[in-house]
Structure formats: C-alpha cells, structure tokens
Amino acid sequence: MEQTQDYDDNLVTLLEALWGDGYLSPGGNDETAMVLQQMHLGGARVLDLGCGTGGSACFIAQEYDPAEVVGVDVEAGVVAKATANAADAGVADRVTFLAIEPGPLPFPDGRFDVVFSKDAIVHIPDKHALARELFRVLAPGGVFAASDWMAGSDEPPSPALRHYEALEGLGFGLASPDVYFAALRAAGFQQISYRDRTPWLCDKTHHELDELDGRLRPALEASVGREFLDHEVDVWRALRDVLDTAELGAGHWRAVRP
Ligand SMILES: C[S@@+](CC[C@H](N)C(=O)[O-])C[C@H]1O[C@@H](n2cnc3c(N)ncnc32)[C@H](O)[C@@H]1O
C-alpha cells in the first residue's frame, strides 16, 4: 500500500478554495452525508481513512453523535491542519487525527464500528490488501462506507487517462468497480453495494474548471502563484476529458462485516 503524492500547502489551498474548508475532495458535507445515508452512528467508533484536512471527520462528530472519530492520513501536514480544524470546530474531545505509514493499519482487530473514507482509497494500489485490513479493524456487524474515484473499466488506460495521471502526479491507484467488488468479497464483506456518482462529478468538474480559470483566478494567483494555478487548470482540463468519456468515474461503496 504505497502512496507517492504530496498534498502540499499550495494544493491544499487550491482544493479547499474549490471544495470548502476541510475538504480535499468534491461535494463537502453533502457528499459525506450521502455516503452515510440511513446509517445510525450514535455511539459508534468511526475511522476516517485518508482524512485529509478533516472536514468529514468534524462533520461526522458534529452531526452523528459518534463515540469517537479517528482520522488517519499518510501526510503529516494535512493531519496537523485537520487537528487545528477540529479544535476550531469545537470537536477535539471526540475527534483525533493520526499520521500513519502506508500499509497495515495501526489498530487492533475489531477496533471500529464504521470505517468511512472519502476519495482516498484511489491512492492505495492494492485494493485486496486494503479490504482485508478494513475487515480486520471492523467489529462484527461493522460497516464500510466510502466514496472513491474509480476507473471506468479494466481496459489499459487511454492516452487521455495517462495524460491526466501524469499531470496530476498524485500516485493514483485507479481500479474499476469490479476490482473493488472482488476485493471486498474476497475479504469477507457482505451486502456490498455501489452507487455511481460519475455524472455528478462530471458536471461538477466542468463548473470547477470555469471557476478556476475565472472567478477564483485572481485570489488563487495571489495565494498559490500563477505557474501552479496554470498547471492545475491543465489538470482540470485533463480530468474533464476523462470524465466526459467515463474512463474515470466516482461512486459510493457500502459493505458489511458479518
Ligand atoms: C483526495 S484526498 C481526500 C481527503 C479527505 N478524505 C477529503 O475528502 O477531503 C486523499 C487523501 O488520502 C490520503 N492518502 C493517500 N494514501 C493514503 C494511505 N495509504 N492511507 C491513508 N491515507 C492516504 C492523502 O494524503 C489525502 O489526504
């Protein structure tokens, strides 16, 4: 489970300008709520895998009355920001963040009732090893609920997708829904379901490209610099192109550990 990307200060500034404070992925609290739809988290011990700057973890603590939320991420910089955000949000008594190494999760068996994750598993190439870890750290009856960016199929990537991945430079480990289903099933999960969010992400990305290259440009140029912003506009164009063909997509996962 290696990862190679770097969510540095400039990228965090740009992503939070687009997606809201505490979010390095699209959709904010609404999308977090949709991932958790019809789940009751009262008193639950929740893990947020790949927590970024902590938007989802803080929202869960504020809205769902869990016993605790533990956010983990491989980037110490985002973990520090998440910790500050939890203090600002007044939830530091129930939310903790931890910088971890890629690989096996540093928790005992059955430590959590819910594993939540938002758009982070895409960075973890070995879905089978990850699914085994998710199963292990969940208590019996525990639920895995996540959103993620997905490959549209298992075909070799087109030049457009290779271009996007090279520009993005975030060490993507894209896989198709079939791979996720197989990994979750092999790990022992049951009641596995997937909801496609590709049309939503596609529309949103078109709008974001207009924002990045329009309304947000003056403020972002001042904070992250013109060269970095121009590069990110190129990333967004490449992203739009692979979403338009559905070679890249997104969706929500739910699975239960029996
Ligand atoms: C697109 S961001 C999403 C962050 C957050 N979940 C959100 O929605 O704002 C992906 C996050 O996954 C983290 N990540 C990448 N590889 C990881 C791994 N092996 N274990 C845990 N987190 C990882 C990255 O550092 C980054 O913060």
PDBQT file of the ligand as one rigid body, heavy atoms in Angstrom, charges set to zero:
ROOT
HETATM    1  C1  LIG A 301      -8.379  13.389  -2.223  1.00  0.00    +0.000 C 
HETATM    2  S1  LIG A 301      -7.734  13.489  -0.601  1.00  0.00    +0.000 S 
HETATM    3  C2  LIG A 301      -9.234  13.324   0.343  1.00  0.00    +0.000 C 
HETATM    4  C3  LIG A 301      -9.080  13.743   1.775  1.00  0.00    +0.000 C 
HETATM    5  C4  LIG A 301     -10.373  13.735   2.603  1.00  0.00    +0.000 C 
HETATM    6  N1  LIG A 301     -10.919  12.412   2.751  1.00  0.00    +0.000 N 
HETATM    7  C5  LIG A 301     -11.395  14.633   1.994  1.00  0.00    +0.000 C 
HETATM    8  O1  LIG A 301     -12.422  14.151   1.495  1.00  0.00    +0.000 OA
HETATM    9  O2  LIG A 301     -11.168  15.856   1.983  1.00  0.00    +0.000 OA
HETATM   10  C6  LIG A 301      -6.963  11.897  -0.374  1.00  0.00    +0.000 C 
HETATM   11  C7  LIG A 301      -6.242  11.734   0.958  1.00  0.00    +0.000 C 
HETATM   12  O3  LIG A 301      -5.805  10.385   1.079  1.00  0.00    +0.000 OA
HETATM   13  C8  LIG A 301      -4.556  10.386   1.726  1.00  0.00    +0.000 C 
HETATM   14  N2  LIG A 301      -3.889   9.095   1.490  1.00  0.00    +0.000 N 
HETATM   15  C9  LIG A 301      -3.207   8.678   0.411  1.00  0.00    +0.000 A 
HETATM   16  N3  LIG A 301      -2.723   7.437   0.588  1.00  0.00    +0.000 NA
HETATM   17  C10 LIG A 301      -3.149   7.026   1.815  1.00  0.00    +0.000 A 
HETATM   18  C11 LIG A 301      -2.987   5.828   2.589  1.00  0.00    +0.000 A 
HETATM   19  N4  LIG A 301      -2.289   4.782   2.138  1.00  0.00    +0.000 N 
HETATM   20  N5  LIG A 301      -3.553   5.777   3.813  1.00  0.00    +0.000 NA
HETATM   21  C12 LIG A 301      -4.258   6.826   4.294  1.00  0.00    +0.000 A 
HETATM   22  N6  LIG A 301      -4.428   7.995   3.620  1.00  0.00    +0.000 NA
HETATM   23  C13 LIG A 301      -3.885   8.091   2.395  1.00  0.00    +0.000 A 
HETATM   24  C14 LIG A 301      -3.861  11.602   1.122  1.00  0.00    +0.000 C 
HETATM   25  O4  LIG A 301      -2.750  12.030   1.870  1.00  0.00    +0.000 OA
HETATM   26  C15 LIG A 301      -5.001  12.612   1.096  1.00  0.00    +0.000 C 
HETATM   27  O5  LIG A 301      -5.073  13.381   2.273  1.00  0.00    +0.000 OA
ENDROOT
TORSDOF 0
